[in-house]
């Protein structure tokens, strides 16, 4: 599994499904939930080189999901992130690997704490966050919130 950073230009091509040689996108990529952050990145003049969106690529190099930061660390050193995979790529440990790599990237670029949330009924995502060393901090009516010191 690798994380490939996305530029605004590449994000625009992904949204438009303008696949070119070497892009290697799974036919189901991007999944519906990823379109909003991709569209937001696509209209930026430039992306943060580290705290941006990444394509998750499986061991064959195929783009099967996304990992992204909601921006650089805040004044306390906290960075928020999210992730997701197309259905065909789930259950193989790719999300856990992507979160581990994303947290490594964040820590190596100054973040000291990471936070994430997931839907209360998304048991697979809860497991991914727990396996990645995040601890539940609180719940709302429909979300579970997690944090981890880096």
PyMOL commands that set and color helices and strands:
alter all, ss='L'
color gray80, all
select helices_A, chain A and resi 8-16+32-42+87-89+94-108+123-131
alter helices_A, ss='H'
color red, helices_A
select strands_A, chain A and resi 2-5+53-57+63-69+78-85+113-119+135-139+143-149
alter strands_A, ss='S'
color yellow, strands_A
deselect
rebuild
show_as cartoon
